[in-house]
Amino acid sequence: MTDIPGPLFRVVFANEDKLFEVYARSVGQSGLFGFIEIEELVFGEHSGMLVDPAEEKLKSEFKGVKRTYVPMHSVIRIDEVEERGEAKVREMDTSAGNVRSFPVYKPGSGPSGGQAPAGK
């Protein structure tokens, strides 16, 4: 078991062609429609010389974040776990299989640079 009592959740979600795996004390439906609220992120405490660079990167990315909201369609899996594992970020493997990420529109990324076609 982990040293802090209460439920512990492993949440895996996609963001910008990367898979994030984080651990949190509270996960639920957000008041913001279509979002999952992830609160009280849990990271390992390192003692000694061993430092995991992937977890340190995540720790610095979420530094000062009380809760984060992830779009519901980005969440791949939520598990309630007994022990905290390694939080990590990894590239999505899109080379194998025929499953692809849903394309997301970004202003200025279309054929007309995000502008309406002339004469319309």
C-alpha positions as a printed NumPy array, in Angstrom:
array([[  0.   ,   0.   ,   0.   ],
       [  0.938,   3.607,  -0.378],
       [  1.784,   5.626,   2.75 ],
       [ -1.126,   8.109,   2.36 ],
       [ -4.558,   6.601,   3.118],
       [ -7.482,   6.864,   0.741],
       [ -8.116,   5.94 ,  -2.864],
       [ -5.394,   6.298,  -5.489],
       [ -6.098,   6.487,  -9.218],
       [ -3.911,   5.929, -12.267],
       [ -5.12 ,   8.083, -15.167],
       [ -3.881,   7.598, -18.725],
       [ -4.739,  10.311, -21.233],
       [ -3.553,  11.584, -24.601],
       [ -2.3  ,  15.119, -25.18 ],
       [ -0.476,  16.394, -28.291],
       [  0.615,  12.946, -29.597],
       [  1.859,  11.9  , -26.152],
       [  0.436,   9.534, -23.563],
       [  0.458,  10.809, -19.994],
       [  0.211,   8.405, -17.065],
       [ -0.344,  10.197, -13.761],
       [ -1.483,   9.242, -10.264],
       [ -4.058,  11.244,  -8.325],
       [ -6.1  ,  11.103,  -5.13 ],
       [ -9.314,  12.371,  -6.714],
       [-10.783,  11.897, -10.191],
       [-14.308,  12.789, -11.24 ],
       [-16.652,  14.437, -13.636],
       [-15.988,  18.143, -13.843],
       [-18.43 ,  20.994, -13.606],
       [-16.994,  21.995, -16.99 ],
       [-19.024,  20.038, -19.525],
       [-16.994,  17.329, -21.271],
       [-13.991,  17.401, -18.919],
       [-12.611,  15.018, -16.295],
       [-11.221,  16.682, -13.163],
       [ -7.952,  15.242, -11.838],
       [ -7.018,  16.549,  -8.395],
       [ -4.151,  16.06 ,  -5.924],
       [ -1.538,  14.63 ,  -8.283],
       [  0.856,  12.236,  -6.532],
       [  4.544,  11.983,  -7.403],
       [  7.271,   9.897,  -5.781],
       [  9.628,  11.375,  -3.246],
       [ 13.195,  10.638,  -4.238],
       [ 15.844,  10.037,  -1.643],
       [ 19.466,   9.644,  -2.549],
       [ 20.956,   9.789,  -6.015],
       [ 18.224,   8.047,  -8.032],
       [ 16.074,  10.496,  -9.999],
       [ 13.671,   9.509, -12.771],
       [ 13.945,  12.2  , -15.484],
       [ 10.503,  11.378, -16.949],
       [  8.773,  11.777, -13.595],
       [ 10.77 ,  14.928, -12.828],
       [  9.596,  16.417, -16.146],
       [  5.987,  15.647, -15.233],
       [  6.493,  17.012, -11.735],
       [  7.794,  20.31 , -13.108],
       [  5.011,  20.504, -15.723],
       [  2.338,  20.135, -13.035],
       [  4.166,  22.208, -10.392],
       [  1.685,  24.415,  -8.544],
       [ -1.343,  22.747, -10.205],
       [ -4.091,  22.028,  -7.688],
       [ -6.319,  20.279, -10.219],
       [ -6.265,  19.764, -13.961],
       [ -9.116,  19.315, -16.41 ],
       [ -8.671,  16.821, -19.233],
       [-11.119,  16.569, -22.154],
       [-13.25 ,  13.452, -21.689],
       [-12.416,  12.139, -25.168],
       [ -8.675,  12.267, -24.338],
       [ -8.956,   9.921, -21.356],
       [ -7.966,   6.386, -22.258],
       [ -8.213,   4.691, -18.891],
       [ -8.798,   5.334, -15.175],
       [ -7.856,   2.637, -12.648],
       [ -8.121,   2.634,  -8.874],
       [ -4.829,   1.135,  -7.705],
       [ -3.281,  -0.058,  -4.436],
       [  0.213,   1.347,  -4.998],
       [  1.62 ,   4.279,  -6.911],
       [  3.629,   3.329,  -9.956],
       [  5.889,   5.428, -12.122],
       [  4.292,   8.564, -13.572],
       [  5.43 ,   8.959, -17.168],
       [  4.996,  10.603, -20.546],
       [  5.651,   8.645, -23.713],
       [  5.191,   9.155, -27.429],
       [  2.12 ,   7.505, -28.925],
       [  3.054,   4.718, -31.301],
       [  1.068,   5.522, -34.435],
       [  3.162,   3.345, -36.746],
       [  1.448,   0.062, -35.867],
       [ -2.187,  -0.683, -36.613],
       [ -4.817,   1.474, -38.199],
       [ -5.942,   3.502, -35.187],
       [ -5.146,   7.199, -35.479],
       [ -5.734,  10.229, -33.273],
       [ -8.805,  12.284, -33.971],
       [ -7.696,  15.379, -35.899],
       [ -8.007,  18.595, -33.958],
       [ -8.606,  21.89 , -35.739],
       [ -6.056,  24.575, -34.907],
       [ -6.721,  28.102, -36.18 ],
       [ -4.452,  28.897, -39.092],
       [ -3.73 ,  25.235, -39.877],
       [ -6.236,  24.732, -42.692],
       [ -5.585,  25.092, -46.434],
       [ -6.636,  28.741, -46.326],
       [ -4.637,  29.496, -43.179],
       [ -7.782,  29.623, -41.058],
       [ -9.359,  32.298, -43.237],
       [-12.696,  32.002, -44.998],
       [-12.324,  31.329, -48.731],
       [-12.439,  34.419, -50.926],
       [-15.875,  35.304, -52.261],
       [-17.779,  33.543, -49.497]])
